[in-house]
Amino acid sequence: MTTIVATNDSRRLQFLDDYCPRCNPAGHYADSRVRLATLTAPTSLTWHGGRRVVCRYQCEGCGHRWRRADLWDAQSAGLAA
Ligand SMILES: [Zn+2]
C-alpha cells in the first residue's frame, strides 16, 4: 500500500520541515537567521505503510529539490498510530 500526501497547504506539513542542504549545509548548526530562511516544508509525503515516510522538498530560495527518507517516521507524520 502506498499513500501519497501532496499538499499545497504547507502549514499542514510544516512540522515535517527540513533545511535546504544547498542553502544551509550546516543544518541545525547554522545560526538562527539562516535556519529560519532555509526551513522548507515538504511538498509531498510518500508512505508505503511501514515506519518510514519519504518527504519531498523544494527550496523556495534556490529551487533545489531533495528528498529525505530518514528524517521522519509515519508516526510523526500522523499516518500511523
Ligand atoms: Zn536552497
PDB file of the backbone (N, CA, C, O) and the ligand in Angstrom, with CONECT records:
HET     ZN  A 101       1
ATOM      1  N   MET A   1       0.849  -1.190   0.000  1.00  0.00           N
ATOM      2  CA  MET A   1       0.000   0.000   0.000  1.00  0.00           C
ATOM      3  C   MET A   1       0.885   1.240   0.000  1.00  0.00           C
ATOM      4  O   MET A   1       1.835   1.349   0.776  1.00  0.00           O
ATOM      5  N   THR A   2       0.556   2.157  -0.877  1.00  0.00           N
ATOM      6  CA  THR A   2       1.301   3.405  -0.932  1.00  0.00           C
ATOM      7  C   THR A   2       0.338   4.573  -0.762  1.00  0.00           C
ATOM      8  O   THR A   2      -0.671   4.678  -1.458  1.00  0.00           O
ATOM      9  N   THR A   3       0.663   5.411   0.142  1.00  0.00           N
ATOM     10  CA  THR A   3      -0.138   6.608   0.352  1.00  0.00           C
ATOM     11  C   THR A   3       0.711   7.814  -0.009  1.00  0.00           C
ATOM     12  O   THR A   3       1.816   7.988   0.506  1.00  0.00           O
ATOM     13  N   ILE A   4       0.192   8.634  -0.890  1.00  0.00           N
ATOM     14  CA  ILE A   4       0.907   9.858  -1.226  1.00  0.00           C
ATOM     15  C   ILE A   4       0.070  11.042  -0.760  1.00  0.00           C
ATOM     16  O   ILE A   4      -1.090  11.202  -1.140  1.00  0.00           O
ATOM     17  N   VAL A   5       0.676  11.839   0.046  1.00  0.00           N
ATOM     18  CA  VAL A   5       0.005  13.037   0.533  1.00  0.00           C
ATOM     19  C   VAL A   5       0.685  14.217  -0.130  1.00  0.00           C
ATOM     20  O   VAL A   5       1.805  14.585   0.223  1.00  0.00           O
ATOM     21  N   ALA A   6       0.001  14.803  -1.088  1.00  0.00           N
ATOM     22  CA  ALA A   6       0.540  16.001  -1.717  1.00  0.00           C
ATOM     23  C   ALA A   6      -0.296  17.162  -1.224  1.00  0.00           C
ATOM     24  O   ALA A   6      -1.511  17.038  -1.069  1.00  0.00           O
ATOM     25  N   THR A   7       0.319  18.237  -0.988  1.00  0.00           N
ATOM     26  CA  THR A   7      -0.444  19.343  -0.422  1.00  0.00           C
ATOM     27  C   THR A   7       0.094  20.685  -0.882  1.00  0.00           C
ATOM     28  O   THR A   7       1.296  20.864  -1.076  1.00  0.00           O
ATOM     29  N   ASN A   8      -0.811  21.606  -1.047  1.00  0.00           N
ATOM     30  CA  ASN A   8      -0.414  22.989  -1.242  1.00  0.00           C
ATOM     31  C   ASN A   8      -0.523  23.748   0.069  1.00  0.00           C
ATOM     32  O   ASN A   8      -0.120  24.906   0.180  1.00  0.00           O
ATOM     33  N   ASP A   9      -1.070  23.076   1.039  1.00  0.00           N
ATOM     34  CA  ASP A   9      -1.215  23.702   2.351  1.00  0.00           C
ATOM     35  C   ASP A   9       0.022  23.391   3.167  1.00  0.00           C
ATOM     36  O   ASP A   9       0.051  22.424   3.929  1.00  0.00           O
ATOM     37  N   SER A  10       1.035  24.209   3.005  1.00  0.00           N
ATOM     38  CA  SER A  10       2.320  23.901   3.631  1.00  0.00           C
ATOM     39  C   SER A  10       2.227  23.938   5.149  1.00  0.00           C
ATOM     40  O   SER A  10       3.034  23.308   5.833  1.00  0.00           O
ATOM     41  N   ARG A  11       1.257  24.664   5.681  1.00  0.00           N
ATOM     42  CA  ARG A  11       1.141  24.724   7.140  1.00  0.00           C
ATOM     43  C   ARG A  11       0.834  23.352   7.726  1.00  0.00           C
ATOM     44  O   ARG A  11       1.254  23.025   8.836  1.00  0.00           O
ATOM     45  N   ARG A  12       0.095  22.557   6.957  1.00  0.00           N
ATOM     46  CA  ARG A  12      -0.270  21.230   7.450  1.00  0.00           C
ATOM     47  C   ARG A  12       0.969  20.361   7.654  1.00  0.00           C
ATOM     48  O   ARG A  12       1.016  19.548   8.577  1.00  0.00           O
ATOM     49  N   LEU A  13       1.956  20.530   6.805  1.00  0.00           N
ATOM     50  CA  LEU A  13       3.147  19.694   6.874  1.00  0.00           C
ATOM     51  C   LEU A  13       4.353  20.456   7.412  1.00  0.00           C
ATOM     52  O   LEU A  13       5.485  19.978   7.336  1.00  0.00           O
ATOM     53  N   GLN A  14       4.105  21.628   7.948  1.00  0.00           N
ATOM     54  CA  GLN A  14       5.189  22.497   8.393  1.00  0.00           C
ATOM     55  C   GLN A  14       6.082  21.801   9.416  1.00  0.00           C
ATOM     56  O   GLN A  14       7.291  22.027   9.466  1.00  0.00           O
ATOM     57  N   PHE A  15       5.463  20.956  10.224  1.00  0.00           N
ATOM     58  CA  PHE A  15       6.224  20.307  11.295  1.00  0.00           C
ATOM     59  C   PHE A  15       7.152  19.211  10.778  1.00  0.00           C
ATOM     60  O   PHE A  15       7.957  18.672  11.538  1.00  0.00           O
ATOM     61  N   LEU A  16       7.045  18.874   9.484  1.00  0.00           N
ATOM     62  CA  LEU A  16       7.947  17.877   8.901  1.00  0.00           C
ATOM     63  C   LEU A  16       9.033  18.552   8.071  1.00  0.00           C
ATOM     64  O   LEU A  16       9.518  17.984   7.092  1.00  0.00           O
ATOM     65  N   ASP A  17       9.403  19.737   8.457  1.00  0.00           N
ATOM     66  CA  ASP A  17      10.301  20.537   7.635  1.00  0.00           C
ATOM     67  C   ASP A  17      11.755  20.073   7.719  1.00  0.00           C
ATOM     68  O   ASP A  17      12.139  19.309   8.604  1.00  0.00           O
ATOM     69  N   ASP A  18      12.533  20.556   6.778  1.00  0.00           N
ATOM     70  CA  ASP A  18      13.958  20.243   6.715  1.00  0.00           C
ATOM     71  C   ASP A  18      14.665  21.495   6.196  1.00  0.00           C
ATOM     72  O   ASP A  18      14.033  22.392   5.638  1.00  0.00           O
ATOM     73  N   TYR A  19      15.976  21.541   6.387  1.00  0.00           N
ATOM     74  CA  TYR A  19      16.742  22.680   5.870  1.00  0.00           C
ATOM     75  C   TYR A  19      17.249  22.357   4.481  1.00  0.00           C
ATOM     76  O   TYR A  19      17.694  21.238   4.224  1.00  0.00           O
ATOM     77  N   CYS A  20      17.187  23.328   3.580  1.00  0.00           N
ATOM     78  CA  CYS A  20      17.738  23.132   2.242  1.00  0.00           C
ATOM     79  C   CYS A  20      19.231  22.824   2.360  1.00  0.00           C
ATOM     80  O   CYS A  20      19.984  23.636   2.898  1.00  0.00           O
ATOM     81  N   PRO A  21      19.669  21.663   1.865  1.00  0.00           N
ATOM     82  CA  PRO A  21      21.085  21.288   2.025  1.00  0.00           C
ATOM     83  C   PRO A  21      22.026  22.145   1.187  1.00  0.00           C
ATOM     84  O   PRO A  21      23.235  22.161   1.422  1.00  0.00           O
ATOM     85  N   ARG A  22      21.472  22.855   0.213  1.00  0.00           N
ATOM     86  CA  ARG A  22      22.307  23.693  -0.632  1.00  0.00           C
ATOM     87  C   ARG A  22      22.468  25.082  -0.015  1.00  0.00           C
ATOM     88  O   ARG A  22      23.567  25.637   0.004  1.00  0.00           O
ATOM     89  N   CYS A  23      21.366  25.640   0.490  1.00  0.00           N
ATOM     90  CA  CYS A  23      21.435  26.972   1.111  1.00  0.00           C
ATOM     91  C   CYS A  23      21.988  26.903   2.530  1.00  0.00           C
ATOM     92  O   CYS A  23      22.574  27.864   3.029  1.00  0.00           O
ATOM     93  N   ASN A  24      21.796  25.763   3.167  1.00  0.00           N
ATOM     94  CA  ASN A  24      22.185  25.641   4.568  1.00  0.00           C
ATOM     95  C   ASN A  24      22.786  24.260   4.834  1.00  0.00           C
ATOM     96  O   ASN A  24      22.141  23.399   5.432  1.00  0.00           O
ATOM     97  N   PRO A  25      24.031  24.059   4.383  1.00  0.00           N
ATOM     98  CA  PRO A  25      24.666  22.751   4.594  1.00  0.00           C
ATOM     99  C   PRO A  25      24.887  22.442   6.074  1.00  0.00           C
ATOM    100  O   PRO A  25      25.015  21.278   6.452  1.00  0.00           O
ATOM    101  N   ALA A  26      24.933  23.471   6.908  1.00  0.00           N
ATOM    102  CA  ALA A  26      25.201  23.251   8.329  1.00  0.00           C
ATOM    103  C   ALA A  26      23.959  22.795   9.081  1.00  0.00           C
ATOM    104  O   ALA A  26      24.064  22.313  10.209  1.00  0.00           O
ATOM    105  N   GLY A  27      22.781  22.940   8.473  1.00  0.00           N
ATOM    106  CA  GLY A  27      21.553  22.456   9.107  1.00  0.00           C
ATOM    107  C   GLY A  27      21.321  23.080  10.467  1.00  0.00           C
ATOM    108  O   GLY A  27      21.321  24.302  10.615  1.00  0.00           O
ATOM    109  N   HIS A  28      21.124  22.226  11.457  1.00  0.00           N
ATOM    110  CA  HIS A  28      20.827  22.684  12.814  1.00  0.00           C
ATOM    111  C   HIS A  28      21.946  23.529  13.413  1.00  0.00           C
ATOM    112  O   HIS A  28      21.725  24.284  14.360  1.00  0.00           O
ATOM    113  N   TYR A  29      23.141  23.398  12.860  1.00  0.00           N
ATOM    114  CA  TYR A  29      24.275  24.115  13.439  1.00  0.00           C
ATOM    115  C   TYR A  29      24.430  25.531  12.896  1.00  0.00           C
ATOM    116  O   TYR A  29      25.247  26.305  13.396  1.00  0.00           O
ATOM    117  N   ALA A  30      23.662  25.865  11.891  1.00  0.00           N
ATOM    118  CA  ALA A  30      23.713  27.222  11.351  1.00  0.00           C
ATOM    119  C   ALA A  30      23.068  28.196  12.331  1.00  0.00           C
ATOM    120  O   ALA A  30      22.333  27.780  13.227  1.00  0.00           O
ATOM    121  N   ASP A  31      23.339  29.488  12.166  1.00  0.00           N
ATOM    122  CA  ASP A  31      22.713  30.420  13.111  1.00  0.00           C
ATOM    123  C   ASP A  31      21.230  30.580  12.784  1.00  0.00           C
ATOM    124  O   ASP A  31      20.777  30.200  11.704  1.00  0.00           O
ATOM    125  N   SER A  32      20.478  31.150  13.734  1.00  0.00           N
ATOM    126  CA  SER A  32      19.023  31.071  13.661  1.00  0.00           C
ATOM    127  C   SER A  32      18.458  31.795  12.438  1.00  0.00           C
ATOM    128  O   SER A  32      17.428  31.390  11.899  1.00  0.00           O
ATOM    129  N   ARG A  33      19.129  32.864  11.998  1.00  0.00           N
ATOM    130  CA  ARG A  33      18.623  33.558  10.806  1.00  0.00           C
ATOM    131  C   ARG A  33      18.703  32.667   9.575  1.00  0.00           C
ATOM    132  O   ARG A  33      17.779  32.626   8.763  1.00  0.00           O
ATOM    133  N   VAL A  34      19.814  31.959   9.446  1.00  0.00           N
ATOM    134  CA  VAL A  34      19.983  31.053   8.310  1.00  0.00           C
ATOM    135  C   VAL A  34      18.988  29.899   8.401  1.00  0.00           C
ATOM    136  O   VAL A  34      18.401  29.490   7.400  1.00  0.00           O
ATOM    137  N   ARG A  35      18.810  29.387   9.606  1.00  0.00           N
ATOM    138  CA  ARG A  35      17.882  28.261   9.772  1.00  0.00           C
ATOM    139  C   ARG A  35      16.466  28.663   9.373  1.00  0.00           C
ATOM    140  O   ARG A  35      15.783  27.932   8.655  1.00  0.00           O
ATOM    141  N   LEU A  36      16.030  29.830   9.844  1.00  0.00           N
ATOM    142  CA  LEU A  36      14.686  30.293   9.516  1.00  0.00           C
ATOM    143  C   LEU A  36      14.509  30.480   8.016  1.00  0.00           C
ATOM    144  O   LEU A  36      13.469  30.129   7.458  1.00  0.00           O
ATOM    145  N   ALA A  37      15.526  31.034   7.366  1.00  0.00           N
ATOM    146  CA  ALA A  37      15.426  31.341   5.944  1.00  0.00           C
ATOM    147  C   ALA A  37      15.440  30.086   5.082  1.00  0.00           C
ATOM    148  O   ALA A  37      14.947  30.114   3.954  1.00  0.00           O
ATOM    149  N   THR A  38      15.986  28.999   5.580  1.00  0.00           N
ATOM    150  CA  THR A  38      16.144  27.815   4.754  1.00  0.00           C
ATOM    151  C   THR A  38      15.216  26.676   5.161  1.00  0.00           C
ATOM    152  O   THR A  38      15.245  25.598   4.568  1.00  0.00           O
ATOM    153  N   LEU A  39      14.401  26.922   6.166  1.00  0.00           N
ATOM    154  CA  LEU A  39      13.469  25.898   6.615  1.00  0.00           C
ATOM    155  C   LEU A  39      12.390  25.706   5.542  1.00  0.00           C
ATOM    156  O   LEU A  39      11.757  26.669   5.109  1.00  0.00           O
ATOM    157  N   THR A  40      12.192  24.465   5.124  1.00  0.00           N
ATOM    158  CA  THR A  40      11.305  24.178   3.998  1.00  0.00           C
ATOM    159  C   THR A  40      10.322  23.083   4.391  1.00  0.00           C
ATOM    160  O   THR A  40      10.721  22.031   4.891  1.00  0.00           O
ATOM    161  N   ALA A  41       9.065  23.328   4.166  1.00  0.00           N
ATOM    162  CA  ALA A  41       8.052  22.303   4.431  1.00  0.00           C
ATOM    163  C   ALA A  41       7.972  21.373   3.221  1.00  0.00           C
ATOM    164  O   ALA A  41       8.214  21.809   2.095  1.00  0.00           O
ATOM    165  N   PRO A  42       7.637  20.108   3.433  1.00  0.00           N
ATOM    166  CA  PRO A  42       7.587  19.178   2.304  1.00  0.00           C
ATOM    167  C   PRO A  42       6.470  19.519   1.312  1.00  0.00           C
ATOM    168  O   PRO A  42       5.403  20.000   1.695  1.00  0.00           O
ATOM    169  N   THR A  43       6.741  19.260   0.041  1.00  0.00           N
ATOM    170  CA  THR A  43       5.704  19.417  -0.975  1.00  0.00           C
ATOM    171  C   THR A  43       4.843  18.166  -1.059  1.00  0.00           C
ATOM    172  O   THR A  43       3.683  18.235  -1.467  1.00  0.00           O
ATOM    173  N   SER A  44       5.404  17.023  -0.674  1.00  0.00           N
ATOM    174  CA  SER A  44       4.599  15.810  -0.617  1.00  0.00           C
ATOM    175  C   SER A  44       5.259  14.790   0.293  1.00  0.00           C
ATOM    176  O   SER A  44       6.460  14.838   0.556  1.00  0.00           O
ATOM    177  N   LEU A  45       4.445  13.877   0.758  1.00  0.00           N
ATOM    178  CA  LEU A  45       4.922  12.745   1.540  1.00  0.00           C
ATOM    179  C   LEU A  45       4.542  11.477   0.800  1.00  0.00           C
ATOM    180  O   LEU A  45       3.469  11.405   0.201  1.00  0.00           O
ATOM    181  N   THR A  46       5.406  10.483   0.834  1.00  0.00           N
ATOM    182  CA  THR A  46       5.060   9.173   0.302  1.00  0.00           C
ATOM    183  C   THR A  46       5.230   8.162   1.423  1.00  0.00           C
ATOM    184  O   THR A  46       6.265   8.109   2.087  1.00  0.00           O
ATOM    185  N   TRP A  47       4.201   7.369   1.616  1.00  0.00           N
ATOM    186  CA  TRP A  47       4.219   6.399   2.701  1.00  0.00           C
ATOM    187  C   TRP A  47       3.841   5.041   2.140  1.00  0.00           C
ATOM    188  O   TRP A  47       2.818   4.897   1.471  1.00  0.00           O
ATOM    189  N   HIS A  48       4.680   4.040   2.418  1.00  0.00           N
ATOM    190  CA  HIS A  48       4.430   2.694   1.905  1.00  0.00           C
ATOM    191  C   HIS A  48       3.825   1.787   2.964  1.00  0.00           C
ATOM    192  O   HIS A  48       3.765   0.572   2.777  1.00  0.00           O
ATOM    193  N   GLY A  49       3.384   2.353   4.054  1.00  0.00           N
ATOM    194  CA  GLY A  49       2.707   1.555   5.066  1.00  0.00           C
ATOM    195  C   GLY A  49       3.618   1.099   6.187  1.00  0.00           C
ATOM    196  O   GLY A  49       3.146   0.547   7.182  1.00  0.00           O
ATOM    197  N   GLY A  50       4.908   1.318   6.044  1.00  0.00           N
ATOM    198  CA  GLY A  50       5.830   0.923   7.121  1.00  0.00           C
ATOM    199  C   GLY A  50       6.089   2.092   8.054  1.00  0.00           C
ATOM    200  O   GLY A  50       5.263   2.994   8.193  1.00  0.00           O
ATOM    201  N   ARG A  51       7.227   2.060   8.675  1.00  0.00           N
ATOM    202  CA  ARG A  51       7.580   3.123   9.602  1.00  0.00           C
ATOM    203  C   ARG A  51       8.052   4.383   8.892  1.00  0.00           C
ATOM    204  O   ARG A  51       7.918   5.494   9.405  1.00  0.00           O
ATOM    205  N   ARG A  52       8.611   4.183   7.689  1.00  0.00           N
ATOM    206  CA  ARG A  52       9.292   5.310   7.052  1.00  0.00           C
ATOM    207  C   ARG A  52       8.380   6.114   6.135  1.00  0.00           C
ATOM    208  O   ARG A  52       7.490   5.580   5.472  1.00  0.00           O
ATOM    209  N   VAL A  53       8.628   7.380   6.122  1.00  0.00           N
ATOM    210  CA  VAL A  53       7.908   8.297   5.245  1.00  0.00           C
ATOM    211  C   VAL A  53       8.949   9.025   4.400  1.00  0.00           C
ATOM    212  O   VAL A  53       9.947   9.525   4.919  1.00  0.00           O
ATOM    213  N   VAL A  54       8.706   9.075   3.106  1.00  0.00           N
ATOM    214  CA  VAL A  54       9.602   9.821   2.226  1.00  0.00           C
ATOM    215  C   VAL A  54       9.014  11.214   2.022  1.00  0.00           C
ATOM    216  O   VAL A  54       7.889  11.366   1.547  1.00  0.00           O
ATOM    217  N   CYS A  55       9.787  12.212   2.385  1.00  0.00           N
ATOM    218  CA  CYS A  55       9.354  13.599   2.217  1.00  0.00           C
ATOM    219  C   CYS A  55      10.098  14.210   1.043  1.00  0.00           C
ATOM    220  O   CYS A  55      11.312  14.048   0.918  1.00  0.00           O
ATOM    221  N   ARG A  56       9.376  14.906   0.189  1.00  0.00           N
ATOM    222  CA  ARG A  56       9.993  15.636  -0.906  1.00  0.00           C
ATOM    223  C   ARG A  56       9.902  17.124  -0.627  1.00  0.00           C
ATOM    224  O   ARG A  56       8.893  17.634  -0.139  1.00  0.00           O
ATOM    225  N   TYR A  57      10.984  17.797  -0.953  1.00  0.00           N
ATOM    226  CA  TYR A  57      11.078  19.221  -0.659  1.00  0.00           C
ATOM    227  C   TYR A  57      11.522  19.985  -1.891  1.00  0.00           C
ATOM    228  O   TYR A  57      12.207  19.453  -2.765  1.00  0.00           O
ATOM    229  N   GLN A  58      11.117  21.239  -1.938  1.00  0.00           N
ATOM    230  CA  GLN A  58      11.691  22.142  -2.924  1.00  0.00           C
ATOM    231  C   GLN A  58      11.968  23.462  -2.230  1.00  0.00           C
ATOM    232  O   GLN A  58      11.077  24.072  -1.638  1.00  0.00           O
ATOM    233  N   CYS A  59      13.218  23.893  -2.313  1.00  0.00           N
ATOM    234  CA  CYS A  59      13.628  25.122  -1.651  1.00  0.00           C
ATOM    235  C   CYS A  59      13.029  26.338  -2.352  1.00  0.00           C
ATOM    236  O   CYS A  59      13.085  26.458  -3.576  1.00  0.00           O
ATOM    237  N   GLU A  60      12.458  27.229  -1.558  1.00  0.00           N
ATOM    238  CA  GLU A  60      11.901  28.450  -2.144  1.00  0.00           C
ATOM    239  C   GLU A  60      12.999  29.430  -2.516  1.00  0.00           C
ATOM    240  O   GLU A  60      12.798  30.311  -3.351  1.00  0.00           O
ATOM    241  N   GLY A  61      14.154  29.275  -1.898  1.00  0.00           N
ATOM    242  CA  GLY A  61      15.242  30.196  -2.171  1.00  0.00           C
ATOM    243  C   GLY A  61      15.977  29.882  -3.458  1.00  0.00           C
ATOM    244  O   GLY A  61      16.147  30.759  -4.305  1.00  0.00           O
ATOM    245  N   CYS A  62      16.422  28.622  -3.619  1.00  0.00           N
ATOM    246  CA  CYS A  62      17.280  28.291  -4.756  1.00  0.00           C
ATOM    247  C   CYS A  62      16.626  27.294  -5.721  1.00  0.00           C
ATOM    248  O   CYS A  62      17.184  27.011  -6.781  1.00  0.00           O
ATOM    249  N   GLY A  63      15.465  26.766  -5.371  1.00  0.00           N
ATOM    250  CA  GLY A  63      14.773  25.846  -6.268  1.00  0.00           C
ATOM    251  C   GLY A  63      15.267  24.417  -6.190  1.00  0.00           C
ATOM    252  O   GLY A  63      14.770  23.545  -6.902  1.00  0.00           O
ATOM    253  N   HIS A  64      16.243  24.171  -5.328  1.00  0.00           N
ATOM    254  CA  HIS A  64      16.787  22.825  -5.180  1.00  0.00           C
ATOM    255  C   HIS A  64      15.709  21.869  -4.684  1.00  0.00           C
ATOM    256  O   HIS A  64      14.945  22.192  -3.774  1.00  0.00           O
ATOM    257  N   ARG A  65      15.659  20.676  -5.302  1.00  0.00           N
ATOM    258  CA  ARG A  65      14.729  19.648  -4.850  1.00  0.00           C
ATOM    259  C   ARG A  65      15.500  18.523  -4.197  1.00  0.00           C
ATOM    260  O   ARG A  65      16.568  18.134  -4.669  1.00  0.00           O
ATOM    261  N   TRP A  66      14.961  18.006  -3.119  1.00  0.00           N
ATOM    262  CA  TRP A  66      15.592  16.859  -2.470  1.00  0.00           C
ATOM    263  C   TRP A  66      14.529  16.046  -1.762  1.00  0.00           C
ATOM    264  O   TRP A  66      13.386  16.478  -1.616  1.00  0.00           O
ATOM    265  N   ARG A  67      14.926  14.863  -1.327  1.00  0.00           N
ATOM    266  CA  ARG A  67      14.017  14.011  -0.575  1.00  0.00           C
ATOM    267  C   ARG A  67      14.735  13.396   0.606  1.00  0.00           C
ATOM    268  O   ARG A  67      15.943  13.162   0.571  1.00  0.00           O
ATOM    269  N   ARG A  68      13.978  13.143   1.636  1.00  0.00           N
ATOM    270  CA  ARG A  68      14.531  12.539   2.842  1.00  0.00           C
ATOM    271  C   ARG A  68      13.666  11.346   3.205  1.00  0.00           C
ATOM    272  O   ARG A  68      12.443  11.454   3.287  1.00  0.00           O
ATOM    273  N   ALA A  69      14.302  10.225   3.418  1.00  0.00           N
ATOM    274  CA  ALA A  69      13.575   9.040   3.863  1.00  0.00           C
ATOM    275  C   ALA A  69      13.922   8.703   5.303  1.00  0.00           C
ATOM    276  O   ALA A  69      13.307   7.830   5.915  1.00  0.00           O
ATOM    277  N   ASP A  70      14.904   9.398   5.830  1.00  0.00           N
ATOM    278  CA  ASP A  70      15.425   9.020   7.140  1.00  0.00           C
ATOM    279  C   ASP A  70      15.053  10.016   8.233  1.00  0.00           C
ATOM    280  O   ASP A  70      15.389   9.828   9.402  1.00  0.00           O
ATOM    281  N   LEU A  71      14.356  11.074   7.838  1.00  0.00           N
ATOM    282  CA  LEU A  71      14.179  12.177   8.785  1.00  0.00           C
ATOM    283  C   LEU A  71      12.948  11.988   9.663  1.00  0.00           C
ATOM    284  O   LEU A  71      13.001  12.209  10.873  1.00  0.00           O
ATOM    285  N   TRP A  72      11.840  11.580   9.050  1.00  0.00           N
ATOM    286  CA  TRP A  72      10.584  11.489   9.783  1.00  0.00           C
ATOM    287  C   TRP A  72      10.000  10.088   9.629  1.00  0.00           C
ATOM    288  O   TRP A  72      10.186   9.442   8.598  1.00  0.00           O
ATOM    289  N   ASP A  73       9.305   9.629  10.642  1.00  0.00           N
ATOM    290  CA  ASP A  73       8.619   8.352  10.507  1.00  0.00           C
ATOM    291  C   ASP A  73       7.110   8.590  10.416  1.00  0.00           C
ATOM    292  O   ASP A  73       6.617   9.703  10.598  1.00  0.00           O
ATOM    293  N   ALA A  74       6.394   7.489  10.125  1.00  0.00           N
ATOM    294  CA  ALA A  74       4.957   7.603   9.892  1.00  0.00           C
ATOM    295  C   ALA A  74       4.219   8.158  11.107  1.00  0.00           C
ATOM    296  O   ALA A  74       3.211   8.853  10.981  1.00  0.00           O
ATOM    297  N   GLN A  75       4.739   7.840  12.269  1.00  0.00           N
ATOM    298  CA  GLN A  75       4.081   8.318  13.482  1.00  0.00           C
ATOM    299  C   GLN A  75       4.170   9.834  13.594  1.00  0.00           C
ATOM    300  O   GLN A  75       3.180  10.494  13.911  1.00  0.00           O
ATOM    301  N   SER A  76       5.348  10.387  13.337  1.00  0.00           N
ATOM    302  CA  SER A  76       5.442  11.845  13.447  1.00  0.00           C
ATOM    303  C   SER A  76       4.660  12.543  12.347  1.00  0.00           C
ATOM    304  O   SER A  76       4.269  13.700  12.503  1.00  0.00           O
ATOM    305  N   ALA A  77       4.426  11.850  11.231  1.00  0.00           N
ATOM    306  CA  ALA A  77       3.645  12.443  10.157  1.00  0.00           C
ATOM    307  C   ALA A  77       2.144  12.290  10.386  1.00  0.00           C
ATOM    308  O   ALA A  77       1.340  12.813   9.613  1.00  0.00           O
ATOM    309  N   GLY A  78       1.765  11.579  11.442  1.00  0.00           N
ATOM    310  CA  GLY A  78       0.366  11.408  11.749  1.00  0.00           C
ATOM    311  C   GLY A  78      -0.313  10.353  10.885  1.00  0.00           C
ATOM    312  O   GLY A  78      -1.541  10.321  10.800  1.00  0.00           O
ATOM    313  N   LEU A  79       0.482   9.479  10.234  1.00  0.00           N
ATOM    314  CA  LEU A  79      -0.078   8.477   9.339  1.00  0.00           C
ATOM    315  C   LEU A  79      -0.299   7.144  10.042  1.00  0.00           C
ATOM    316  O   LEU A  79      -1.153   6.359   9.632  1.00  0.00           O
ATOM    317  N   ALA A  80       0.459   6.888  11.089  1.00  0.00           N
ATOM    318  CA  ALA A  80       0.319   5.625  11.806  1.00  0.00           C
ATOM    319  C   ALA A  80       0.124   5.929  13.285  1.00  0.00           C
ATOM    320  O   ALA A  80       0.653   6.914  13.800  1.00  0.00           O
ATOM    321  N   ALA A  81      -0.622   5.094  13.949  1.00  0.00           N
ATOM    322  CA  ALA A  81      -0.900   5.320  15.369  1.00  0.00           C
ATOM    323  C   ALA A  81       0.314   4.936  16.212  1.00  0.00           C
ATOM    324  O   ALA A  81       0.277   5.054  17.437  1.00  0.00           O
TER     325      ALA A  81
HETATM  326 ZN    ZN A 101      18.050  26.273  -1.234  1.00  0.00          ZN2+
END
